[in-house]
């Protein structure tokens, strides 16, 4: 097996371990897009795992995120990254330890876009770690959801343009990411509260967050209308449909969708 084929296999394995929601649609992409979106998603997930880590203190998280952001702004120095994370090797997951591999796996003529978005995300996450994730206003919520999810939408749009010239509106791409994140915020509300984090702006009820999620998911629908490539449409449809159905489940008092409901939703989309 060649080095690239081995990395392809490894990337899909780590992707499956890291995110079931994105593993399914990424697996359905054609080989070029699967490789590109897979590597890009793993890069973003690598830094997300630092921001979310339960055993690292805030100061360490900020330093790791900011220094990683700086490394991504130039030709990536894998040895410098290795030196940065070595003291925390036993705590960090494989997806984070192997950031250099995911960048190597990414096609050379799009990797700079992936690095730029991931660098911006790392810097924004460091800012929110410093703020202790204290969301007070809707502007705060917009800022937070932009860095942790809207940027995923921006990066995906860059990939679509690179792949076949598909042009999408940046604000709608951000709305797509924000909508998915708002559903996660609603779904994880109790879990977040247990660790002392609340992403609801001051005075917001659950109903206000539902409206925020629905407004952004409506932007996601408009985003979808700008995409004509079938393979890309299929990819975007799966997380969006799962988010909408999760929202309905939460509104009806359930905690989340069942595994069977997730599978039947995916099957419906694939067989449309």
C-alpha positions in Angstrom: 0.0 0.0 0.0 1.4 3.4 -1.0 1.9 6.2 1.6 -1.1 8.2 0.2 -3.4 5.1 0.2 -2.4 4.4 3.8 -3.1 8.0 4.8 -6.5 7.8 3.1 -7.4 4.7 5.1 -6.1 6.3 8.3 -8.0 9.6 7.7 -11.3 7.8 7.2 -10.7 5.7 10.4 -9.9 8.7 12.5 -12.9 10.6 10.9 -15.2 7.8 11.9 -13.8 7.8 15.5 -14.2 11.6 15.7 -17.5 12.4 14.1 -20.3 10.0 13.0 -22.3 13.0 11.7 -19.7 14.1 9.2 -18.2 10.6 8.5 -21.3 9.5 6.7 -21.6 12.3 4.1 -17.8 12.5 3.6 -17.8 8.8 2.8 -20.3 9.4 0.0 -18.2 12.1 -1.7 -16.3 11.2 -4.9 -12.6 10.4 -4.2 -11.2 14.0 -4.9 -13.8 15.7 -2.7 -13.7 12.9 0.0 -9.9 13.4 0.3 -10.2 17.3 0.4 -13.2 17.6 2.7 -12.0 14.7 4.9 -8.6 16.3 5.5 -10.1 19.8 6.0 -12.6 18.5 8.5 -9.8 16.6 10.4 -7.7 19.8 10.6 -10.6 21.7 12.2 -11.4 18.9 14.5 -7.8 18.7 15.6 -8.0 22.2 17.1 -11.6 21.8 18.3 -10.4 18.9 20.5 -7.9 21.4 22.2 -10.7 23.9 22.8 -13.0 21.3 24.3 -10.5 19.4 26.3 -11.6 18.7 29.9 -8.1 18.2 31.4 -6.2 21.2 29.9 -6.3 24.5 31.8 -7.4 27.7 30.0 -4.0 29.2 29.7 -2.6 26.0 28.1 -5.5 25.9 25.7 -5.0 29.5 24.6 -1.2 29.0 24.1 -1.7 25.8 22.1 -4.4 27.3 19.9 -2.6 30.6 19.3 0.8 28.9 18.5 -1.0 26.4 16.2 -2.7 29.3 14.5 0.6 31.0 13.9 2.1 27.8 12.5 -0.8 27.5 10.0 -0.1 31.0 8.7 3.1 29.9 7.0 4.6 26.7 5.6 3.5 24.2 8.3 6.5 23.1 10.4 5.5 19.6 11.6 8.5 19.4 13.9 7.6 22.7 15.6 4.0 21.5 16.1 5.3 18.2 17.5 7.5 20.1 20.0 4.5 22.2 20.9 2.2 19.3 21.7 4.7 16.8 23.1 4.2 17.8 26.8 0.4 17.0 26.3 0.7 13.9 24.1 -0.8 11.6 26.7 -3.9 13.8 27.0 -4.6 14.8 23.4 -6.5 12.6 20.9 -5.0 11.1 17.8 -6.8 13.6 15.5 -5.0 16.5 17.2 -1.6 14.8 17.4 -1.7 14.1 13.6 -2.5 17.6 12.3 0.6 17.5 10.1 -0.7 14.3 8.5 -4.0 15.8 7.6 -2.4 18.8 6.0 -0.1 16.5 4.0 -3.1 14.5 2.9 -4.9 17.6 1.6 -4.5 18.4 -2.1 -1.6 20.9 -2.6 -3.6 23.5 -4.5 -6.3 23.9 -1.8 -4.3 23.3 1.4 -3.5 27.1 1.9 -7.3 27.8 2.0 -7.7 25.0 4.6 -4.8 26.3 6.6 -6.2 29.9 6.6 -9.6 28.9 7.8 -8.2 26.6 10.4 -5.8 29.2 11.6 -8.6 31.8 11.9 -10.7 29.2 13.8 -7.9 28.5 16.3 -7.4 32.2 17.0 -11.1 32.7 17.5 -11.3 29.7 19.8 -8.4 31.0 21.9 -10.3 34.3 22.3 -13.4 32.4 23.5 -11.4 30.2 25.9 -10.0 33.5 27.4 -13.6 34.8 27.7 -14.5 31.5 29.5 -17.2 31.1 26.8 -19.3 33.8 28.4 -22.0 34.6 25.8 -24.0 37.7 27.0 -25.6 39.1 23.8 -26.8 37.8 20.4 -23.6 39.4 18.9 -21.5 37.3 21.2 -23.4 34.2 20.1 -22.9 35.1 16.4 -19.2 35.6 17.1 -18.8 32.3 18.9 -20.8 30.3 16.3 -18.9 31.9 13.5 -15.5 30.7 14.8 -16.6 27.2 15.8 -19.0 26.4 12.9 -19.5 29.3 10.4 -15.9 28.9 9.4 -16.6 25.3 8.4 -19.2 26.6 6.0 -16.7 29.1 4.6 -14.1 26.5 4.1 -16.5 24.1 2.4 -17.5 26.9 0.0 -13.8 27.5 -0.8 -13.5 23.8 -1.6 -16.6 23.8 -3.9 -15.3 26.8 -5.8 -11.9 25.1 -6.2 -13.5 21.8 -7.2 -15.8 22.9 -10.0 -16.3 26.7 -9.8 -19.5 26.4 -7.6 -20.1 29.9 -6.2 -22.0 30.4 -2.9 -22.9 33.4 -0.8 -20.5 33.7 2.2 -23.2 34.8 4.7 -25.4 31.8 3.7 -22.4 29.5 4.1 -21.8 30.9 7.6 -25.6 30.5 8.3 -25.3 26.8 7.4 -22.6 26.3 10.0 -24.3 28.4 12.6 -27.6 26.5 12.2 -25.9 23.2 12.9 -24.1 24.6 15.9 -27.3 26.2 17.3 -28.9 22.7 17.2 -25.9 21.3 19.1 -26.2 24.1 21.7 -29.8 23.2 22.3 -29.0 19.5 22.4 -26.1 19.8 24.8 -27.6 22.5 27.0 -27.7 20.3 30.2 -24.3 18.9 29.5 -22.8 22.4 29.1 -24.5 23.6 32.2 -22.8 20.8 34.2 -19.4 22.1 33.2 -20.5 25.7 34.0 -20.9 26.9 30.4 -24.0 28.6 28.9 -24.2 29.6 25.3 -27.6 31.3 25.7 -27.4 35.1 25.7 -28.7 36.9 28.8 -32.5 36.8 29.0 -32.8 34.2 26.2 -35.3 31.3 26.7 -35.1 28.0 24.9 -37.7 29.4 22.5 -35.3 32.2 21.5 -32.5 29.7 20.8 -35.0 27.6 18.7 -35.7 30.8 16.7 -32.0 31.5 16.2 -31.5 27.9 15.0 -34.4 28.1 12.6 -33.3 31.4 11.2 -29.9 30.1 10.4 -31.2 26.8 9.1 -33.4 28.8 6.7 -30.1 30.4 5.4 -28.8 26.9 5.0 -31.7 26.1 2.8 -30.9 29.2 0.6 -27.3 28.1 0.6 -28.3 24.7 -0.8 -30.2 26.3 -3.7 -26.9 27.8 -4.9 -25.3 24.4 -5.4 -26.0 22.4 -8.5 -23.3 19.6 -8.3 -25.2 16.5 -7.2 -22.4 15.0 -5.1 -21.9 18.3 -3.1 -25.7 18.6 -2.6 -25.9 15.1 -1.2 -23.0 15.9 1.2 -24.6 19.1 2.4 -28.1 17.7 2.7 -27.3 15.0 5.3 -26.0 17.1 8.2 -28.7 19.7 7.4 -31.6 17.1 7.5 -30.2 15.6 10.7 -30.1 19.0 12.3 -33.7 19.8 11.3 -34.9 16.5 12.6 -33.0 16.8 15.8 -34.6 20.2 16.3 -38.0 18.6 15.8 -37.2 15.9 18.3 -36.0 18.5 20.9 -39.2 20.5 20.3 -41.3 17.4 21.0 -39.4 16.8 24.3 -36.9 14.1 23.2 -33.3 14.5 24.0 -32.0 13.5 20.6 -32.8 11.4 17.5 -32.4 7.6 17.9 -29.7 5.8 15.9 -32.5 4.2 13.9 -33.9 7.6 13.0 -30.5 8.8 12.0 -30.0 5.8 9.7 -33.4 6.1 8.1 -32.9 9.9 7.5 -29.6 9.2 5.7 -31.1 6.3 3.7 -34.0 8.6 2.6 -31.6 11.3 1.3 -29.3 8.8 -0.5 -32.3 7.2 -2.2 -34.0 10.4 -3.2 
